[in-house]
Amino acid sequence: MLKDGTVVGKHKGIVHYTVGQRKGLGIALGFPVFVLEIRPQTNEVVLGKKEDTLSTHIRIGN
């Protein structure tokens, strides 16, 4: 699914994907897409454009 909730296909299992991955997604949308999020509770892989991978915050621990 895309970041906006649009379903664009089926995946072969969430264990085959990593956040930030671009290659090997098996989907062609006319623009490069990246894995933004993996949702194990709902078995969803969320895809988006490169600019969607950027963040304005960071969490740091010990």
PDB file of N, CA, C and O in Angstrom:
ATOM      1  N   MET A   1       0.838  -1.175   0.000  1.00  0.00           N
ATOM      2  CA  MET A   1       0.000   0.000   0.000  1.00  0.00           C
ATOM      3  C   MET A   1       0.879   1.233   0.000  1.00  0.00           C
ATOM      4  O   MET A   1       1.994   1.229   0.523  1.00  0.00           O
ATOM      5  N   LEU A   2       0.360   2.273  -0.590  1.00  0.00           N
ATOM      6  CA  LEU A   2       1.077   3.544  -0.572  1.00  0.00           C
ATOM      7  C   LEU A   2       0.787   4.260   0.740  1.00  0.00           C
ATOM      8  O   LEU A   2      -0.126   3.889   1.477  1.00  0.00           O
ATOM      9  N   LYS A   3       1.566   5.275   1.015  1.00  0.00           N
ATOM     10  CA  LYS A   3       1.427   6.055   2.243  1.00  0.00           C
ATOM     11  C   LYS A   3       0.005   6.587   2.422  1.00  0.00           C
ATOM     12  O   LYS A   3      -0.478   6.707   3.548  1.00  0.00           O
ATOM     13  N   ASP A   4      -0.658   6.904   1.318  1.00  0.00           N
ATOM     14  CA  ASP A   4      -2.020   7.454   1.394  1.00  0.00           C
ATOM     15  C   ASP A   4      -3.094   6.379   1.571  1.00  0.00           C
ATOM     16  O   ASP A   4      -4.280   6.705   1.627  1.00  0.00           O
ATOM     17  N   GLY A   5      -2.702   5.101   1.660  1.00  0.00           N
ATOM     18  CA  GLY A   5      -3.649   4.015   1.878  1.00  0.00           C
ATOM     19  C   GLY A   5      -4.057   3.273   0.623  1.00  0.00           C
ATOM     20  O   GLY A   5      -4.794   2.292   0.711  1.00  0.00           O
ATOM     21  N   THR A   6      -3.605   3.708  -0.539  1.00  0.00           N
ATOM     22  CA  THR A   6      -3.928   3.052  -1.799  1.00  0.00           C
ATOM     23  C   THR A   6      -3.222   1.692  -1.883  1.00  0.00           C
ATOM     24  O   THR A   6      -1.999   1.614  -1.770  1.00  0.00           O
ATOM     25  N   VAL A   7      -3.993   0.642  -2.078  1.00  0.00           N
ATOM     26  CA  VAL A   7      -3.419  -0.694  -2.221  1.00  0.00           C
ATOM     27  C   VAL A   7      -2.910  -0.839  -3.651  1.00  0.00           C
ATOM     28  O   VAL A   7      -3.660  -0.628  -4.604  1.00  0.00           O
ATOM     29  N   VAL A   8      -1.628  -1.202  -3.802  1.00  0.00           N
ATOM     30  CA  VAL A   8      -1.020  -1.293  -5.132  1.00  0.00           C
ATOM     31  C   VAL A   8      -0.584  -2.711  -5.487  1.00  0.00           C
ATOM     32  O   VAL A   8      -0.057  -2.939  -6.576  1.00  0.00           O
ATOM     33  N   GLY A   9      -0.795  -3.655  -4.590  1.00  0.00           N
ATOM     34  CA  GLY A   9      -0.424  -5.032  -4.901  1.00  0.00           C
ATOM     35  C   GLY A   9      -0.341  -5.887  -3.655  1.00  0.00           C
ATOM     36  O   GLY A   9      -0.686  -5.460  -2.553  1.00  0.00           O
ATOM     37  N   LYS A  10       0.130  -7.112  -3.863  1.00  0.00           N
ATOM     38  CA  LYS A  10       0.313  -8.055  -2.763  1.00  0.00           C
ATOM     39  C   LYS A  10       1.796  -8.326  -2.607  1.00  0.00           C
ATOM     40  O   LYS A  10       2.551  -8.255  -3.577  1.00  0.00           O
ATOM     41  N   HIS A  11       2.215  -8.636  -1.391  1.00  0.00           N
ATOM     42  CA  HIS A  11       3.621  -8.920  -1.143  1.00  0.00           C
ATOM     43  C   HIS A  11       3.803 -10.385  -0.773  1.00  0.00           C
ATOM     44  O   HIS A  11       2.833 -11.105  -0.539  1.00  0.00           O
ATOM     45  N   LYS A  12       5.064 -10.815  -0.725  1.00  0.00           N
ATOM     46  CA  LYS A  12       5.372 -12.222  -0.472  1.00  0.00           C
ATOM     47  C   LYS A  12       5.666 -12.503   0.995  1.00  0.00           C
ATOM     48  O   LYS A  12       6.240 -13.542   1.321  1.00  0.00           O
ATOM     49  N   GLY A  13       5.284 -11.600   1.874  1.00  0.00           N
ATOM     50  CA  GLY A  13       5.508 -11.762   3.307  1.00  0.00           C
ATOM     51  C   GLY A  13       6.402 -10.664   3.845  1.00  0.00           C
ATOM     52  O   GLY A  13       7.411 -10.316   3.231  1.00  0.00           O
ATOM     53  N   ILE A  14       6.031 -10.118   4.992  1.00  0.00           N
ATOM     54  CA  ILE A  14       6.765  -8.966   5.525  1.00  0.00           C
ATOM     55  C   ILE A  14       8.213  -9.284   5.876  1.00  0.00           C
ATOM     56  O   ILE A  14       9.037  -8.373   5.960  1.00  0.00           O
ATOM     57  N   VAL A  15       8.539 -10.549   6.082  1.00  0.00           N
ATOM     58  CA  VAL A  15       9.920 -10.915   6.420  1.00  0.00           C
ATOM     59  C   VAL A  15      10.885 -10.667   5.262  1.00  0.00           C
ATOM     60  O   VAL A  15      12.100 -10.680   5.462  1.00  0.00           O
ATOM     61  N   HIS A  16      10.371 -10.445   4.067  1.00  0.00           N
ATOM     62  CA  HIS A  16      11.204 -10.233   2.882  1.00  0.00           C
ATOM     63  C   HIS A  16      11.524  -8.757   2.628  1.00  0.00           C
ATOM     64  O   HIS A  16      12.150  -8.432   1.619  1.00  0.00           O
ATOM     65  N   TYR A  17      11.107  -7.865   3.523  1.00  0.00           N
ATOM     66  CA  TYR A  17      11.268  -6.429   3.298  1.00  0.00           C
ATOM     67  C   TYR A  17      11.937  -5.756   4.481  1.00  0.00           C
ATOM     68  O   TYR A  17      11.847  -6.219   5.618  1.00  0.00           O
ATOM     69  N   THR A  18      12.618  -4.639   4.185  1.00  0.00           N
ATOM     70  CA  THR A  18      13.315  -3.840   5.189  1.00  0.00           C
ATOM     71  C   THR A  18      12.951  -2.377   4.964  1.00  0.00           C
ATOM     72  O   THR A  18      12.849  -1.931   3.821  1.00  0.00           O
ATOM     73  N   VAL A  19      12.754  -1.630   6.046  1.00  0.00           N
ATOM     74  CA  VAL A  19      12.469  -0.201   5.921  1.00  0.00           C
ATOM     75  C   VAL A  19      13.631   0.456   5.177  1.00  0.00           C
ATOM     76  O   VAL A  19      14.796   0.244   5.514  1.00  0.00           O
ATOM     77  N   GLY A  20      13.301   1.249   4.169  1.00  0.00           N
ATOM     78  CA  GLY A  20      14.302   1.911   3.339  1.00  0.00           C
ATOM     79  C   GLY A  20      14.602   1.169   2.048  1.00  0.00           C
ATOM     80  O   GLY A  20      15.237   1.723   1.150  1.00  0.00           O
ATOM     81  N   GLN A  21      14.157  -0.068   1.941  1.00  0.00           N
ATOM     82  CA  GLN A  21      14.422  -0.887   0.750  1.00  0.00           C
ATOM     83  C   GLN A  21      13.776  -0.280  -0.486  1.00  0.00           C
ATOM     84  O   GLN A  21      12.660   0.237  -0.431  1.00  0.00           O
ATOM     85  N   ARG A  22      14.500  -0.350  -1.607  1.00  0.00           N
ATOM     86  CA  ARG A  22      13.969   0.128  -2.880  1.00  0.00           C
ATOM     87  C   ARG A  22      13.950  -0.988  -3.920  1.00  0.00           C
ATOM     88  O   ARG A  22      12.987  -1.122  -4.674  1.00  0.00           O
ATOM     89  N   LYS A  23      14.993  -1.772  -3.958  1.00  0.00           N
ATOM     90  CA  LYS A  23      15.109  -2.826  -4.976  1.00  0.00           C
ATOM     91  C   LYS A  23      14.415  -4.100  -4.531  1.00  0.00           C
ATOM     92  O   LYS A  23      14.320  -4.394  -3.339  1.00  0.00           O
ATOM     93  N   GLY A  24      13.930  -4.853  -5.516  1.00  0.00           N
ATOM     94  CA  GLY A  24      13.326  -6.144  -5.231  1.00  0.00           C
ATOM     95  C   GLY A  24      11.906  -6.088  -4.708  1.00  0.00           C
ATOM     96  O   GLY A  24      11.419  -7.063  -4.136  1.00  0.00           O
ATOM     97  N   LEU A  25      11.233  -4.961  -4.895  1.00  0.00           N
ATOM     98  CA  LEU A  25       9.862  -4.833  -4.402  1.00  0.00           C
ATOM     99  C   LEU A  25       8.846  -5.481  -5.337  1.00  0.00           C
ATOM    100  O   LEU A  25       7.740  -5.824  -4.920  1.00  0.00           O
ATOM    101  N   GLY A  26       9.224  -5.646  -6.592  1.00  0.00           N
ATOM    102  CA  GLY A  26       8.329  -6.298  -7.543  1.00  0.00           C
ATOM    103  C   GLY A  26       7.125  -5.464  -7.930  1.00  0.00           C
ATOM    104  O   GLY A  26       6.062  -6.005  -8.235  1.00  0.00           O
ATOM    105  N   ILE A  27       7.283  -4.154  -7.919  1.00  0.00           N
ATOM    106  CA  ILE A  27       6.179  -3.265  -8.290  1.00  0.00           C
ATOM    107  C   ILE A  27       6.729  -2.094  -9.092  1.00  0.00           C
ATOM    108  O   ILE A  27       7.779  -1.541  -8.764  1.00  0.00           O
ATOM    109  N   ALA A  28       6.014  -1.724 -10.139  1.00  0.00           N
ATOM    110  CA  ALA A  28       6.415  -0.599 -10.983  1.00  0.00           C
ATOM    111  C   ALA A  28       5.281   0.419 -10.991  1.00  0.00           C
ATOM    112  O   ALA A  28       4.179   0.127 -11.457  1.00  0.00           O
ATOM    113  N   LEU A  29       5.550   1.601 -10.481  1.00  0.00           N
ATOM    114  CA  LEU A  29       4.524   2.641 -10.397  1.00  0.00           C
ATOM    115  C   LEU A  29       4.850   3.848 -11.265  1.00  0.00           C
ATOM    116  O   LEU A  29       4.105   4.828 -11.265  1.00  0.00           O
ATOM    117  N   GLY A  30       5.945   3.790 -12.000  1.00  0.00           N
ATOM    118  CA  GLY A  30       6.343   4.919 -12.827  1.00  0.00           C
ATOM    119  C   GLY A  30       7.270   5.881 -12.108  1.00  0.00           C
ATOM    120  O   GLY A  30       7.738   6.853 -12.701  1.00  0.00           O
ATOM    121  N   PHE A  31       7.538   5.622 -10.843  1.00  0.00           N
ATOM    122  CA  PHE A  31       8.470   6.400 -10.046  1.00  0.00           C
ATOM    123  C   PHE A  31       9.050   5.465  -8.992  1.00  0.00           C
ATOM    124  O   PHE A  31       8.398   4.493  -8.610  1.00  0.00           O
ATOM    125  N   PRO A  32      10.264   5.741  -8.514  1.00  0.00           N
ATOM    126  CA  PRO A  32      10.869   4.862  -7.507  1.00  0.00           C
ATOM    127  C   PRO A  32      10.086   4.901  -6.196  1.00  0.00           C
ATOM    128  O   PRO A  32       9.660   5.967  -5.752  1.00  0.00           O
ATOM    129  N   VAL A  33       9.900   3.742  -5.585  1.00  0.00           N
ATOM    130  CA  VAL A  33       9.240   3.676  -4.279  1.00  0.00           C
ATOM    131  C   VAL A  33      10.143   2.965  -3.275  1.00  0.00           C
ATOM    132  O   VAL A  33      10.966   2.127  -3.645  1.00  0.00           O
ATOM    133  N   PHE A  34       9.981   3.303  -2.036  1.00  0.00           N
ATOM    134  CA  PHE A  34      10.771   2.777  -0.939  1.00  0.00           C
ATOM    135  C   PHE A  34       9.835   2.239   0.135  1.00  0.00           C
ATOM    136  O   PHE A  34       8.699   2.697   0.263  1.00  0.00           O
ATOM    137  N   VAL A  35      10.313   1.268   0.904  1.00  0.00           N
ATOM    138  CA  VAL A  35       9.544   0.773   2.041  1.00  0.00           C
ATOM    139  C   VAL A  35       9.644   1.812   3.155  1.00  0.00           C
ATOM    140  O   VAL A  35      10.737   2.114   3.634  1.00  0.00           O
ATOM    141  N   LEU A  36       8.499   2.355   3.561  1.00  0.00           N
ATOM    142  CA  LEU A  36       8.467   3.352   4.618  1.00  0.00           C
ATOM    143  C   LEU A  36       8.203   2.730   5.976  1.00  0.00           C
ATOM    144  O   LEU A  36       8.721   3.179   6.998  1.00  0.00           O
ATOM    145  N   GLU A  37       7.389   1.690   5.964  1.00  0.00           N
ATOM    146  CA  GLU A  37       6.943   1.110   7.226  1.00  0.00           C
ATOM    147  C   GLU A  37       6.512  -0.327   6.996  1.00  0.00           C
ATOM    148  O   GLU A  37       5.991  -0.666   5.934  1.00  0.00           O
ATOM    149  N   ILE A  38       6.730  -1.165   7.991  1.00  0.00           N
ATOM    150  CA  ILE A  38       6.250  -2.544   7.953  1.00  0.00           C
ATOM    151  C   ILE A  38       5.315  -2.708   9.140  1.00  0.00           C
ATOM    152  O   ILE A  38       5.711  -2.464  10.280  1.00  0.00           O
ATOM    153  N   ARG A  39       4.081  -3.117   8.883  1.00  0.00           N
ATOM    154  CA  ARG A  39       3.068  -3.258   9.924  1.00  0.00           C
ATOM    155  C   ARG A  39       2.738  -4.731  10.145  1.00  0.00           C
ATOM    156  O   ARG A  39       1.863  -5.277   9.473  1.00  0.00           O
ATOM    157  N   PRO A  40       3.431  -5.378  11.082  1.00  0.00           N
ATOM    158  CA  PRO A  40       3.208  -6.812  11.289  1.00  0.00           C
ATOM    159  C   PRO A  40       1.802  -7.150  11.776  1.00  0.00           C
ATOM    160  O   PRO A  40       1.293  -8.231  11.478  1.00  0.00           O
ATOM    161  N   GLN A  41       1.163  -6.241  12.523  1.00  0.00           N
ATOM    162  CA  GLN A  41      -0.177  -6.507  13.049  1.00  0.00           C
ATOM    163  C   GLN A  41      -1.205  -6.698  11.936  1.00  0.00           C
ATOM    164  O   GLN A  41      -2.133  -7.496  12.067  1.00  0.00           O
ATOM    165  N   THR A  42      -1.032  -5.960  10.844  1.00  0.00           N
ATOM    166  CA  THR A  42      -1.984  -6.019   9.737  1.00  0.00           C
ATOM    167  C   THR A  42      -1.376  -6.629   8.471  1.00  0.00           C
ATOM    168  O   THR A  42      -2.035  -6.686   7.433  1.00  0.00           O
ATOM    169  N   ASN A  43      -0.107  -7.089   8.554  1.00  0.00           N
ATOM    170  CA  ASN A  43       0.589  -7.700   7.423  1.00  0.00           C
ATOM    171  C   ASN A  43       0.689  -6.745   6.230  1.00  0.00           C
ATOM    172  O   ASN A  43       0.476  -7.140   5.084  1.00  0.00           O
ATOM    173  N   GLU A  44       1.015  -5.489   6.521  1.00  0.00           N
ATOM    174  CA  GLU A  44       1.103  -4.475   5.479  1.00  0.00           C
ATOM    175  C   GLU A  44       2.532  -3.961   5.324  1.00  0.00           C
ATOM    176  O   GLU A  44       3.271  -3.822   6.299  1.00  0.00           O
ATOM    177  N   VAL A  45       2.896  -3.684   4.083  1.00  0.00           N
ATOM    178  CA  VAL A  45       4.155  -3.023   3.758  1.00  0.00           C
ATOM    179  C   VAL A  45       3.767  -1.688   3.138  1.00  0.00           C
ATOM    180  O   VAL A  45       3.097  -1.654   2.105  1.00  0.00           O
ATOM    181  N   VAL A  46       4.182  -0.587   3.760  1.00  0.00           N
ATOM    182  CA  VAL A  46       3.807   0.745   3.298  1.00  0.00           C
ATOM    183  C   VAL A  46       4.935   1.305   2.440  1.00  0.00           C
ATOM    184  O   VAL A  46       6.094   1.314   2.854  1.00  0.00           O
ATOM    185  N   LEU A  47       4.589   1.771   1.246  1.00  0.00           N
ATOM    186  CA  LEU A  47       5.550   2.304   0.286  1.00  0.00           C
ATOM    187  C   LEU A  47       5.354   3.802   0.106  1.00  0.00           C
ATOM    188  O   LEU A  47       4.265   4.327   0.335  1.00  0.00           O
ATOM    189  N   GLY A  48       6.416   4.483  -0.304  1.00  0.00           N
ATOM    190  CA  GLY A  48       6.310   5.909  -0.579  1.00  0.00           C
ATOM    191  C   GLY A  48       7.485   6.376  -1.414  1.00  0.00           C
ATOM    192  O   GLY A  48       8.398   5.610  -1.721  1.00  0.00           O
ATOM    193  N   LYS A  49       7.442   7.642  -1.772  1.00  0.00           N
ATOM    194  CA  LYS A  49       8.507   8.260  -2.554  1.00  0.00           C
ATOM    195  C   LYS A  49       9.712   8.560  -1.665  1.00  0.00           C
ATOM    196  O   LYS A  49       9.625   8.492  -0.439  1.00  0.00           O
ATOM    197  N   LYS A  50      10.828   8.890  -2.295  1.00  0.00           N
ATOM    198  CA  LYS A  50      12.071   9.152  -1.562  1.00  0.00           C
ATOM    199  C   LYS A  50      11.876  10.239  -0.511  1.00  0.00           C
ATOM    200  O   LYS A  50      12.371  10.112   0.609  1.00  0.00           O
ATOM    201  N   GLU A  51      11.162  11.299  -0.859  1.00  0.00           N
ATOM    202  CA  GLU A  51      10.970  12.390   0.100  1.00  0.00           C
ATOM    203  C   GLU A  51      10.152  11.951   1.323  1.00  0.00           C
ATOM    204  O   GLU A  51      10.225  12.574   2.382  1.00  0.00           O
ATOM    205  N   ASP A  52       9.379  10.882   1.167  1.00  0.00           N
ATOM    206  CA  ASP A  52       8.609  10.352   2.303  1.00  0.00           C
ATOM    207  C   ASP A  52       9.502   9.628   3.310  1.00  0.00           C
ATOM    208  O   ASP A  52       9.088   9.390   4.445  1.00  0.00           O
ATOM    209  N   THR A  53      10.724   9.276   2.902  1.00  0.00           N
ATOM    210  CA  THR A  53      11.640   8.577   3.803  1.00  0.00           C
ATOM    211  C   THR A  53      12.348   9.540   4.754  1.00  0.00           C
ATOM    212  O   THR A  53      12.950   9.111   5.738  1.00  0.00           O
ATOM    213  N   LEU A  54      12.278  10.830   4.467  1.00  0.00           N
ATOM    214  CA  LEU A  54      12.964  11.823   5.290  1.00  0.00           C
ATOM    215  C   LEU A  54      12.200  12.071   6.585  1.00  0.00           C
ATOM    216  O   LEU A  54      10.980  11.916   6.636  1.00  0.00           O
ATOM    217  N   SER A  55      12.918  12.453   7.617  1.00  0.00           N
ATOM    218  CA  SER A  55      12.316  12.683   8.926  1.00  0.00           C
ATOM    219  C   SER A  55      12.812  14.009   9.498  1.00  0.00           C
ATOM    220  O   SER A  55      13.906  14.470   9.175  1.00  0.00           O
ATOM    221  N   THR A  56      11.997  14.604  10.343  1.00  0.00           N
ATOM    222  CA  THR A  56      12.366  15.857  10.980  1.00  0.00           C
ATOM    223  C   THR A  56      12.709  15.647  12.462  1.00  0.00           C
ATOM    224  O   THR A  56      12.980  16.610  13.179  1.00  0.00           O
ATOM    225  N   HIS A  57      12.696  14.396  12.912  1.00  0.00           N
ATOM    226  CA  HIS A  57      13.014  14.117  14.306  1.00  0.00           C
ATOM    227  C   HIS A  57      13.783  12.807  14.443  1.00  0.00           C
ATOM    228  O   HIS A  57      13.809  11.977  13.535  1.00  0.00           O
ATOM    229  N   ILE A  58      14.405  12.651  15.606  1.00  0.00           N
ATOM    230  CA  ILE A  58      15.160  11.444  15.889  1.00  0.00           C
ATOM    231  C   ILE A  58      15.001  11.128  17.378  1.00  0.00           C
ATOM    232  O   ILE A  58      14.927  12.034  18.207  1.00  0.00           O
ATOM    233  N   ARG A  59      14.950   9.842  17.706  1.00  0.00           N
ATOM    234  CA  ARG A  59      14.854   9.417  19.094  1.00  0.00           C
ATOM    235  C   ARG A  59      16.167   8.698  19.455  1.00  0.00           C
ATOM    236  O   ARG A  59      16.590   7.767  18.769  1.00  0.00           O
ATOM    237  N   ILE A  60      16.785   9.146  20.528  1.00  0.00           N
ATOM    238  CA  ILE A  60      18.066   8.598  20.943  1.00  0.00           C
ATOM    239  C   ILE A  60      17.955   8.086  22.369  1.00  0.00           C
ATOM    240  O   ILE A  60      17.384   8.741  23.241  1.00  0.00           O
ATOM    241  N   GLY A  61      18.506   6.914  22.588  1.00  0.00           N
ATOM    242  CA  GLY A  61      18.512   6.344  23.929  1.00  0.00           C
ATOM    243  C   GLY A  61      19.937   6.129  24.412  1.00  0.00           C
ATOM    244  O   GLY A  61      20.899   6.502  23.740  1.00  0.00           O
ATOM    245  N   ASN A  62      20.059   5.521  25.585  1.00  0.00           N
ATOM    246  CA  ASN A  62      21.390   5.275  26.151  1.00  0.00           C
ATOM    247  C   ASN A  62      22.172   4.504  25.153  1.00  0.00           C
ATOM    248  O   ASN A  62      23.332   4.173  25.400  1.00  0.00           O
TER     249      ASN A  62
END
